[in-house]
Amino acid sequence: MLKKLTVAAGLIATTTTIASAHDEKALMNAPAGEPYVQVSEVLPLPEFIPGLGTLFVDPATLPAGPFLAYDHDGLLSATIYMTPLDDLQNGVSFDDLNLGSHTVSSADVYYNAGHPGVEKPHAHVVLFHDEGAKERLAK
Amino acid sequence: MICTRRQTIWLGGGAIASLAASRSVGAQTVAEVVMRGSARGERVWFDPFGLSVTSGTTIRFTNRDPGNGHTATAYHPDNYDRKRRIPELATPWDSDFLLPDEYFEVTLTVPGVYDYYCLPHEMAAMVGRVVVGTPGDVGWDHSTEDDDDVSDQVLAVLPPVDKVIAEGAVRWEDRS
C-alpha cells in the first residue's frame, strides 16, 4: 500500500505553497514542460540513466533540483535531489524544495561521486512515487 | 562499438601532432583503458589506472559506465590551464565527453610519464597514469611540474612509475 508522504505539521503551510507552485498533473508524463529541460540534452549524460531514468530539471534549481525522473514509458516515477556534501558541511541548507508528485512510496539516500552537472561529491535523495518505480528506473 | 567524433592524435617529438583518421590504427599496438563506475555512482575509476606501454602504442579509452559521462584529459596548460604532467615534447589530448560505449584513441610516442584525469570526476580522484618506455630510453621525460595543481587525493591514486613498469597494468582490486 502506498504511503503518503506525510509532512510535519509545522511544514503544512509550506507544502501548501509548494502544491500551488506547480501543476502536479502536468508533470506526471514526460516531457516536463518549461522551465524543465531534459538533462541529457544539455549535459553529456545518457538519455536514460540506470537507476535514475530520464531526468528533467529546472536549471535555476541546480544543484539540488528537484530532478524529475521518468521511466521508459514517460511516467513520472521519482523526484530526486542532489545535495553537495561540502555545501551541507559548510552550513548550506536546501529548503522548501519542490516535488514532482505528492505521493511517495519509499525513499533512497546514497552517496554519488559526481557527474556532469553536479560534479561535487553529493547525496542523491530519491523519492519514489509508486512501489514499482525503482524497478522501472533500474534499467 | 561506437566510433566517436574524436580522432586519433599522434603525439610525436618536436611538438608535432598530426591528425590521422581515427581508425587508421594499422599495425599499431592498442592498449585498453576502460572508464568504469559503480551502479549508483559511488565510485568511478579508470581500469587500469596505471599502464606501462612501449613507444608508439595507441591507448583506447572506452566508457563502460552505463550511467555517466567521462573524459580522458591530459594534465597540460592547453587543457583548462592545468599544470603539465606529461612529457614536455608531447602534445596534450582531451577526449571530450564520452557517453557509454564511446571511445577515444591517442597514440603516445615520447618516452615518459603521462598523467590524465576525468574532467567531471577529478574531485573523486578519477585519474590515471600511462608510462611510455622506461627511464633508460632516449628522450625519457618525467619532468612533471610541481604538485600544487592537484589534490592530495589525486597524488595518492597515481601509482609509482616503477610499480607501473613492474606490473604492466595497475588495477583496483574490486571497486564494483
Interface residues (C-beta under 8 A of the other chain):
Chain A: L43 P44 L45 P46 I49 P50 G51 L52 Y110 Y111 N112 A113 G114 H115 P116 E119 K120 P121 H124
Chain B: G37 A39 R40 G41 E42 R43 V44 P66 G67 N68 G69 F97 L99 P100 P120 H121 M123 A124 M126
